Amino acid sequence: MKPFRFVKASYSTLEKDCVEVARNIPRTVAVRDSKRAEGPVVTVAPAAWDAFTAELRRQP
């Protein structure tokens, strides 16, 4: 399996409070805490990730 290629979220703060997302593996979106690069990784289906981020964009 190819390694995940993580990218920092565009909403990253100067304190580095952000998540990193990898979408380079087919049918998988991987998410991790940027402060714990060697820590746990959560994987979800792309449809679930798209629904999650769409809901976040609808929030005030």
N, C-alpha and C positions, 0 to 999 in steps of 0.2 A: 504494500500500500504506500502511496506517495505521502510524504509528510505534509501537514497542513501549512499553508502560507498565510499567516495572520497579518491583518491590516488593522491599525488603530482606528477607532471610531472618529468620525469628524467632529464630535462634540467633546473631544478630549480637553481636559483643563490643564493649566500650568502645573498643577499638583500631580498630574498623571493619573487622575481619577477617571479611568475609562475601561472599556472592554475592547477586546480585539476579536475580529471576526475573520474566519477563513471560509471561502466558498470555492476553493480550487478542487475539491473532491466531488465527483458526481453524486447527486442525490443526498448530499450532506452539507449542513452548515455547522461549523464548529465555533464555539464562543468560549473565551477565557478572560480572566482578570489580567489586565496588563501588568499589574504589580506582582503577579505570581505566575510568570511565564512557564515555570516548571510545575505549576499546580494543576488542579483538575481542569478538564475540558468538557463542556456540555455540547452534545451534538443533537441536532434536530433536523427534521425534513425541511427542505426549502419552502414548502407551502406554509408550514407552521411558522417559520421565521418571517416570511413575508406578511402573514396575518398579524404577528406580534408587532413588527415595526410599523405596519399600517395603523394599528390601534394607537401606538405611541404618538404618531404624527397627528392623530385626531384629538389628543389631549390638549387642554389649554395651557 
